[in-house]
Amino acid sequence: MDLDLLTVFSLVVLGAATGFLAGLLGIGGGMSMVPFMTMLFSSQGVEVDLAIKVAIATSLTTILFTSLSSTRAHFKRGAVDMAILKPMGLGAFLGTFVGANFAGMLKGTVLAALFAAFVGYSALSMLRGKKPKPGRETPSPRGLGLVGSGIGFMSALLGAGGGFITVPFLTWCNVKLHTALGISAGMGFPIALGGLIGYAISGWDVTGLPGGSIGYIYLPALIILVIGAGSTAPFGAKVAHTLNVDSLRRLFAYFLFFLATYMFTRAF
């Protein structure tokens, strides 16, 4: 696959758009990055099965960079509980590493179906707007590690940072929302690191991948996406204070239904 001017422009726009949405709605870019990258890579001649895996792996790796600035901002405000983040983060790293190697053994169409189901469920949850009622305290460090490993495993299959699982779980455990968001941001780094290593190993000897790939991770796209997302996320966060975000969230939910439908067509 050649990075012609149109492809570069498409990746810049995709990175900028997902960064803006992340800042505006607090939503990671994986749900929108993966379908569009699958579409883009497929149109450039990459086999659909491989295009899906490359899109998921590359999307997941972008979080390695974008999570750092977000976590630092939350940490400065005292919203990162390290007693919870450390065991969950360690579990997430291991879970994502295992999940990435497991994903390498699956057909891309299976991953597309899982992704579509997850995005469809997330869109439905956004439309319903329901939040889990606090019901208990956080588990022991070992329990938090197990939960983190499950979140990491799912993140590896979906190319997402796990926020849609982490935040509801922590708020259900009576963790304050702003602390849950800070921990979720911090989880992004170990999830992305485990995914990077896992997808690099699982795709190391695979043929037919785009040039410039390390395993399933397509480095040229990764660099462009990180630059694009990093430049617009702060602007999105600023705009969030001037607009009715709830209305935009509903519109984005309908947009996610469209993306889920596209990924189902890739699966079947």
N, C-alpha and C positions, 0 to 999 in steps of 0.2 A: 504494500500500500504506500503510495506516494503522498507526502504532505504538500499538496499544491495550495495555491493561494486561497481557493474557495474552502478547502478543508481547514486551513489555519483560521480563516475568518469565522467559520462555523464553530470551531472550538473556542475561540475568543468570546463569541456571543454566548455560547452555552455556559462557559465559566462565569462570565459577568452576570448572566441571568440567574444562575443558581446561587451565586454569592449574594446577589441582591435579595433573593427570596429567603435565603438563610438569615440575613440580617433583619428583614422585614417581618417574617413569620416565625422565626426560630426553628426552621425546618432544615435538616441537612440536605445536601445536594444530591445524595444517592438516588432518591426516588425520581428525580427528573433527569439526572445525568445518564443513568444506565440505559433507559429506552432510547434517548437521542443518540448516544454513542453507538448503541447496537445498530440503529438505523444508519448512522454515518459510516461505520466500519463495513457494514454489509454492502452499502452502495459503492464502496471502494474496492469490492472484490474479495473481502475476507469472508470465509465460510461462516454461515450463520452460527453454527455451534461454537466456533472459536470467537466470533464477534461478541457473543453474549458473555463469555468468560472474560475476555479482554476488557469489556465495558465494566463488568462488576469489579474486577481486580483493580483497574485504574481508578474507578470512582472511589473505592475503599481507601486507596493509598493517598488520595488528595486530602483526606481527613487528617493524615499525619501532620500536615502543615497548617491547615486551617484551625485545628483544635488548639494549637499552642497559644495563639493570640486570644482566643475566646477564654481559655482556661485562666490565663494570666489576668484578664479583666475580672473574672469572677473571683479569683484568689485575692486580688487587691481589695475587694469588697467583703472579704471574709465569708464567701459563699461556697467554699470548697472544704468539706469535712474529710480530712485525710484518713481518719479512722475507718471511714466507710470506703473511700476511694481506693486505698491501698489493696485490701483483699479483693474487692470487686475488679480492680484494674488488672491484678495479676491473673485472676481467673479469666478475665476477658481476653488477655493476651494469649493464654494457652488455648482457650476455646476457639478463638479466631484462627490460630495457627492450625489446629486440627480441622476446623471447618473448611479452611482454604484447600487443604490437601484432600479432604473429602469431596469438595466441589469439583476438584480437578478430575475426579473419577466419574462424575456424573455427566450425563449428556447436557449440552447447553439448553436444549428444549425443556428439560426438567427444571433447570434453574430459572428459565423464563416463566414457567408456570408458577413456581414458588414465589418469584418476584411479583408477578401479576396478582396473585392471591393476597400477598402482604400489602401491596399498594392499594388494592381495592378495599381491604379491611381498614387501612389507615384513613383512606378518603371517607369511608362510612363513619368512622369514629370522629373525624373532623366535623362532618355535617351534623352528627348527633350532639357534639359538644359536651358529652358527659365525661366526668372525671371520677376516678375511683374514690370511694369514701375511705378515709383513714381507718384502718382496722386493727393495727398491731404495731409492735416495735420491730426494729431492724433485727435480722437474724445474727447469730454469732459470726465471727470472722470467717470461720469455715463455711458457714451457710452463705455468707456474702460472696465468697469465692466461687461456690457452686453456681449461684445465680449469675455472677459475672461470666462464668464459662459458658453458660447457656446463652446469654446475650451475645457474647463474642461469636459463638458458633452460628447463630442466626445471622449476625451481621456479615459473616464471611460469605454466606449463601446469597445475601441480598445486596451487598455493596453499600450498606448504610451504616451509620455510626451507632445505631442502637438506641437513640434517644426516645423513640416511640415505645420502647420497652422499659428503659431505665427510669425515666421520669414517672410514669404511672406506678411502677413498682415501689419507688422510694416514697412517693406521696401516700400510697396505701400503707406504708410503714410509718406514717406520721412524721416524715421528714418534711420540713418547710419547703415550699415550692422553689424559692430562690436558691436554696441549698441543693435541692434535687437537680436543678438546671446546671448549677456549677459542677456537681459531681458528674452529670451526664456529659458536660463539655470535657471534663478531665478523662472520662472513659474513652473519648475519641482517639487519643494518642496510642494507648496500648492495643486497642482494637485495630487501628490502622497498621501499627508495627507488626502485630501478629499476622495480619492479612498480607502485608508486603512480603514477609519472609515465606509464609506458606504458599502464596501464589507464585512467587519467584521459583520455589523448589518444584511445585507441582507442574509448572509449565516449562521447566528448564529444557527438556528434550523434545518438546512438542514441535512439530513442523507445521508450516503454513501461517505462522504468526507474523504480524507486521514487522518490518525492519526497525530496529531500535528498541525492541522489547527485551525486558528481563523477565523471563518466564511469561506469565500472562499480563504483565504490567507494561503498558505502552508508554515509554518515557516521554517522547515528544508531546503527546496529548496531555500527559500528567503535568508537564511544565507549563503549558499554555493554560490549562484549566486552573491551576493554582494561582497564576498571575491574574487571570481574569476574575476569579472569585475573590481573591484578596483585595482587589481594587474597589469592589462594589459592595461588599458586606457591610462596611461601616456606614455607607450611604443608606443602605436598606434599613439599618437600625435607627438611623436618624429620621428617615421618612416615617417609620413606624409610629413615632410620637405625634404625627400630624394627620394621619389617616385613620379611618375606621378599619382596623385590622381584622375584626371579626367578619366583616363583609368580604374582605379580600381572602380570608381563610376559606370561606365557603366557595368562592370562585376557584380557588386553587384546588379544593377538594374535587370539584367537577373536572378540572384539568387532569387530576390524578386518575380519575375513572377512565379518561381517554387514554392515558399512558398505559394503564393496566390492560385495557382492551387491546392495545397494540402488542404488548408483550404476550398476551394470550394467543394472538395470531402467529407470533414467532414460535410459540410452544406447540401449536397444532397445525 
